[in-house]
Amino acid sequence: MYDSEDRLLYVGKAKNLKNRVSSYFTNKGLNAKTQALVLRICNVEISITGSETEALLLEQNLIKKNKPPYNILLKDDKSYPYIHLSDHQFPLMAYARGKKKKTGRYFGPYPSSSSVKESLSFLHRLFRLRNCEDSYFNNRSRPCLQHQIGRCSAPCVNLITPKEYAADIQHAELFLLGKNKELLGELQQKMDEASQVLEFESAGLIRDQIKHLRKVQEQQSIDAQQGDVDIIAIEQGLGITAVHVANVRHGRMLGSRSFYPRLNMDETSEQALAAFISQFYLVLNHEIADEIITSHEIQDASLIQSAFTRQKGKTVKLSHAVRSDRLRWLELARNNAAEALRLKSEDKQHRKAQYVALKEALALPQIPLRMECFDISHSHGEATVASCVVFNQDGPLKSDYRKFNIEGVVAGDDYGAMEQALRRRFKKVVKDKKPQLLLIDGGKGQVSVAKKVMEELDLLDIPILGVSKGVTRKAGMEVLILEERSFVLDLASPALHLIQQIRDESHRFAITGHRARRAKSRGRSALEDIAGIGPKRRKELLRFFGDAGQVSSASVIEIAKVPGISQHLAQEIYDALHE
């Protein structure tokens, strides 16, 4: 959160951004400090991370670097917390701070006592380690409450052998040492062995351990020690260019920011990125990092690299094809650029200009405050679904979206499917739900069907706009059909960008409905419809995650960990499950 002079006031993280930001702008319940903060807020910027863990790390890095006045600032008392593993037949794993006086093994130091306590609670629960002192442990004659609730294996009364307990301690040590792959592999092997000898209860317990470990041990792409790097990604669409710049210094992500340069529509992403980078560093005098990673291969890269090297006084590297941690950084920058583009397109002022431009381009009597768009989706006539999406002055009105399962028409008959959907939608029209513009994804045939239905239902006062892909079938080359007239709009027209957005949303919603219906009718997993995923890879995915639902909720990085799944295929799986 920034003030009117672009000074950083506050840094926070949120799993649900809307709820978190809205909580600052309520009419009651705010303390004096929060009210003072809200009075100074002029701008709010966001950065997307790969996980909640990464969000926490980025938040702390930003607070440490910028010391915003409305964040809690902690003093460094030089006394760091550790995790201590005692020297005992059944070792105690406990929290420790200060001098290392006790015998045994220490893990750490850690920057946060709360994170140590949270990790210990997780390890005790996951591996059922004891958390009692030796004096209490030595005087037990029966299991305590911790054992009864499943948080301790009760070594105090010999309900577990020293060898079995040592194996649990070893797994906890692997976790603390960051040897995630080795730990998960060992647990996976134990689960398979238990399943083969029909010990399903033990296998289920290990399966749950693996599930929890995978959730906790997410890739720390925000905090990899990889030097000073700037990551720059560009996204273009709907007449807007968004460039996101992320800064990594000494291996830590220090922050990021989005920019919206004004460019001509005919400039490619490579050209636009080259122009932006040159001005960003040489004109605006931003600090030049040792390495600059870009989402596209920029034009005149060698020339720009030479200029940066001369300006900095040491060699500067320009990269675009990267792997490992750098690839994760680049993916985060791309995601942030795409989100910045979406947010900018939904900005009220920008949307208002689009609506005004649409009214003028179509010569409508008034600005259409409610628009509906219809599209048809099927696979060679199978599981045909029609979609109806609704846009009002604030953008998509998802509460009014509708899907129509088409029945009783010849397979592949798009005209018949469109007619059925329109009749079902407009059979009864409530006054405040009557559109002021009807968009049809299709050419003259679909538009003729729509006119026929509207005429029979006495709704000819609703303008009908056909949106055909045209001969080239490229975005920006759409042919529009209105009142027997076919025409095209300029590539830079805000009206065209709005039409494209509505049409694309209708197409997305129709495909989602079609795939869901097709999967249900076939009684099969959505994984079976993804190209390149055969029985063996499906088995590995389900074995790794447990069920199809866990696959859907996994990130690209997590999917790529599955044996036999490359980074490229993981991206295809993720895209197919989230369309």
LINMO-V41475 format. One record per residue. N is the residue number from 1. BURIAL is + if it has 24 or more other C-alpha atoms within 12 Angstrom, else -. Layout:
# LINMO-V41475
[[N | BURIAL] [N | BURIAL]]
This chain:
# LINMO-V41475
[[1 | +] [2 | +] [3 | -] [4 | -] [5 | -] [6 | -] [7 | -] [8 | +] [9 | +] [10 | +] [11 | +] [12 | +] [13 | +] [14 | +] [15 | -] [16 | -] [17 | -] [18 | -] [19 | -] [20 | -] [21 | +] [22 | -] [23 | -] [24 | +] [25 | -] [26 | -] [27 | -] [28 | -] [29 | -] [30 | -] [31 | -] [32 | -] [33 | -] [34 | +] [35 | -] [36 | -] [37 | +] [38 | +] [39 | -] [40 | -] [41 | +] [42 | -] [43 | -] [44 | +] [45 | +] [46 | +] [47 | +] [48 | +] [49 | +] [50 | +] [51 | +] [52 | +] [53 | +] [54 | +] [55 | +] [56 | +] [57 | +] [58 | +] [59 | +] [60 | +] [61 | +] [62 | +] [63 | +] [64 | +] [65 | -] [66 | -] [67 | -] [68 | +] [69 | -] [70 | +] [71 | -] [72 | -] [73 | -] [74 | -] [75 | -] [76 | -] [77 | -] [78 | -] [79 | -] [80 | -] [81 | +] [82 | +] [83 | +] [84 | +] [85 | +] [86 | +] [87 | -] [88 | +] [89 | -] [90 | +] [91 | +] [92 | +] [93 | +] [94 | +] [95 | +] [96 | +] [97 | +] [98 | -] [99 | -] [100 | -] [101 | -] [102 | -] [103 | -] [104 | -] [105 | +] [106 | +] [107 | +] [108 | +] [109 | -] [110 | -] [111 | -] [112 | +] [113 | -] [114 | -] [115 | -] [116 | +] [117 | +] [118 | -] [119 | +] [120 | +] [121 | +] [122 | +] [123 | +] [124 | +] [125 | +] [126 | +] [127 | +] [128 | +] [129 | +] [130 | +] [131 | +] [132 | +] [133 | -] [134 | -] [135 | -] [136 | -] [137 | +] [138 | -] [139 | -] [140 | -] [141 | -] [142 | -] [143 | +] [144 | +] [145 | -] [146 | -] [147 | +] [148 | -] [149 | -] [150 | -] [151 | +] [152 | +] [153 | +] [154 | +] [155 | +] [156 | +] [157 | -] [158 | -] [159 | -] [160 | -] [161 | -] [162 | -] [163 | -] [164 | -] [165 | +] [166 | +] [167 | -] [168 | +] [169 | +] [170 | +] [171 | +] [172 | +] [173 | +] [174 | +] [175 | +] [176 | +] [177 | -] [178 | -] [179 | -] [180 | +] [181 | -] [182 | -] [183 | +] [184 | +] [185 | +] [186 | +] [187 | +] [188 | +] [189 | -] [190 | +] [191 | +] [192 | -] [193 | -] [194 | -] [195 | -] [196 | -] [197 | -] [198 | -] [199 | -] [200 | -] [201 | -] [202 | -] [203 | -] [204 | -] [205 | +] [206 | +] [207 | +] [208 | +] [209 | +] [210 | +] [211 | +] [212 | -] [213 | +] [214 | +] [215 | -] [216 | +] [217 | +] [218 | +] [219 | +] [220 | +] [221 | +] [222 | +] [223 | +] [224 | +] [225 | -] [226 | -] [227 | -] [228 | +] [229 | +] [230 | +] [231 | +] [232 | +] [233 | +] [234 | +] [235 | +] [236 | +] [237 | +] [238 | +] [239 | +] [240 | +] [241 | +] [242 | +] [243 | +] [244 | +] [245 | +] [246 | +] [247 | +] [248 | +] [249 | +] [250 | -] [251 | +] [252 | +] [253 | +] [254 | +] [255 | +] [256 | +] [257 | +] [258 | +] [259 | +] [260 | +] [261 | +] [262 | -] [263 | -] [264 | -] [265 | -] [266 | -] [267 | -] [268 | -] [269 | +] [270 | +] [271 | +] [272 | +] [273 | +] [274 | +] [275 | +] [276 | +] [277 | +] [278 | +] [279 | -] [280 | +] [281 | +] [282 | -] [283 | -] [284 | -] [285 | -] [286 | -] [287 | -] [288 | +] [289 | +] [290 | +] [291 | +] [292 | +] [293 | +] [294 | +] [295 | +] [296 | +] [297 | +] [298 | +] [299 | +] [300 | -] [301 | +] [302 | -] [303 | -] [304 | +] [305 | +] [306 | -] [307 | +] [308 | +] [309 | -] [310 | -] [311 | -] [312 | -] [313 | -] [314 | -] [315 | -] [316 | +] [317 | +] [318 | +] [319 | +] [320 | +] [321 | -] [322 | -] [323 | -] [324 | -] [325 | +] [326 | +] [327 | +] [328 | +] [329 | +] [330 | +] [331 | +] [332 | +] [333 | +] [334 | +] [335 | +] [336 | +] [337 | +] [338 | +] [339 | +] [340 | +] [341 | +] [342 | +] [343 | +] [344 | +] [345 | +] [346 | +] [347 | -] [348 | -] [349 | -] [350 | +] [351 | +] [352 | +] [353 | +] [354 | +] [355 | +] [356 | +] [357 | +] [358 | +] [359 | +] [360 | -] [361 | +] [362 | +] [363 | -] [364 | -] [365 | -] [366 | -] [367 | +] [368 | +] [369 | +] [370 | +] [371 | +] [372 | +] [373 | +] [374 | +] [375 | +] [376 | +] [377 | +] [378 | +] [379 | -] [380 | -] [381 | -] [382 | +] [383 | +] [384 | +] [385 | +] [386 | +] [387 | +] [388 | +] [389 | +] [390 | +] [391 | +] [392 | +] [393 | +] [394 | -] [395 | +] [396 | +] [397 | -] [398 | -] [399 | -] [400 | -] [401 | +] [402 | +] [403 | +] [404 | +] [405 | +] [406 | +] [407 | -] [408 | -] [409 | -] [410 | -] [411 | -] [412 | -] [413 | +] [414 | +] [415 | +] [416 | +] [417 | +] [418 | +] [419 | +] [420 | +] [421 | +] [422 | +] [423 | +] [424 | +] [425 | +] [426 | +] [427 | -] [428 | -] [429 | -] [430 | -] [431 | -] [432 | -] [433 | -] [434 | +] [435 | +] [436 | +] [437 | +] [438 | +] [439 | +] [440 | +] [441 | +] [442 | +] [443 | +] [444 | +] [445 | -] [446 | +] [447 | +] [448 | +] [449 | +] [450 | +] [451 | +] [452 | -] [453 | +] [454 | +] [455 | -] [456 | -] [457 | -] [458 | -] [459 | +] [460 | -] [461 | -] [462 | +] [463 | +] [464 | +] [465 | +] [466 | +] [467 | +] [468 | +] [469 | +] [470 | -] [471 | -] [472 | -] [473 | -] [474 | -] [475 | +] [476 | +] [477 | +] [478 | +] [479 | +] [480 | +] [481 | +] [482 | +] [483 | -] [484 | -] [485 | -] [486 | -] [487 | -] [488 | +] [489 | +] [490 | -] [491 | +] [492 | +] [493 | +] [494 | +] [495 | +] [496 | +] [497 | +] [498 | +] [499 | +] [500 | +] [501 | +] [502 | +] [503 | +] [504 | +] [505 | +] [506 | +] [507 | +] [508 | +] [509 | +] [510 | +] [511 | +] [512 | +] [513 | +] [514 | +] [515 | +] [516 | +] [517 | +] [518 | +] [519 | -] [520 | -] [521 | -] [522 | -] [523 | -] [524 | -] [525 | +] [526 | +] [527 | +] [528 | +] [529 | -] [530 | +] [531 | -] [532 | -] [533 | +] [534 | -] [535 | -] [536 | -] [537 | +] [538 | +] [539 | -] [540 | +] [541 | +] [542 | +] [543 | +] [544 | +] [545 | +] [546 | +] [547 | -] [548 | +] [549 | -] [550 | -] [551 | +] [552 | +] [553 | -] [554 | +] [555 | +] [556 | +] [557 | +] [558 | +] [559 | +] [560 | +] [561 | +] [562 | +] [563 | -] [564 | -] [565 | +] [566 | -] [567 | +] [568 | -] [569 | +] [570 | +] [571 | +] [572 | +] [573 | +] [574 | +] [575 | -] [576 | +] [577 | +] [578 | +] [579 | -]]
